[in-house]
């Protein structure tokens, strides 16, 4: 009976340690969903290339990682249970080992909390860029060329549009909608800053302009044309209210196509558009840069 009890306590100790880490993850997700939600519904977006395959690949990655974790657990659990049971039976606890395990669990729990927060932000950024990309598809029927995720010097251009009326560098910013703000999901541009219901920002404005300046210099050097790149700042899922006239467009993803079509930035000839697109394509290749 004592052996059975010791083995039961050992099994409870091992399983409890594993599920305590899963508990950290569930608490993090629960707290996030309680306080915020995504600004866009992915189910209402236009589907993009390889979307089905990407979803299947992601599911399989989770399955494979789960099987690797399960196999490690299957191999180590019998030894762990036996060792812990012997420790309970002897009544002599290895406090050094217990402290090491506790510290290890605390460290992993902290890392899991931080990394899950990072994962939530990455998912927000991904969904925001997908929302903009799905809207930009419409521009192709108007003769525009649309590029995504152009690698720059230490950063990336989310979307780059080339058309007869100019070149547009689009910076997409995903921002969660906080539940406490209820239906007041509006961002205002006033006093040269972006005012959200519960906070304000100004850095995205500077970032969008700097990135457009970089594209402008790069294309001028690459093509020899006197290009003029217009930045556009996009907040998918948010209603944008302009209290003052911005230097460049600040829009939601639903407004972006109409905004680009209405712009009269410059007049680009077909030859200029082809030369610019050629350089962008070269830059868009993996591990390649425009000449």
Secondary structure, DSSP 8 states (H G I E B T S, - for coil): -HHHHHHHHHHHHHHHHHHHHHHHHHHHHHHHHHHEE-SS-GGGS---TTHHHHHHHHHHHHHHHHHHHHHHHHHHHHHHHHHHHHHHHHT---HHHHHHHHHHHHHHHHHHHHHHHHHHHHHHHHHHHHHHHHHHGGGGGGT-EEEEEEE-SSSEEEEEEEETTEEEEEEE----EEGGGTT--EEEEETTEEE-SS-EE-HHHHHHHHHHHHHHHHHHHHH-S---EEEEEE-TT-EEEESS--SS-EE-TTTHHHHHHH-------HHHHHHHHHHHHHHHSTT----
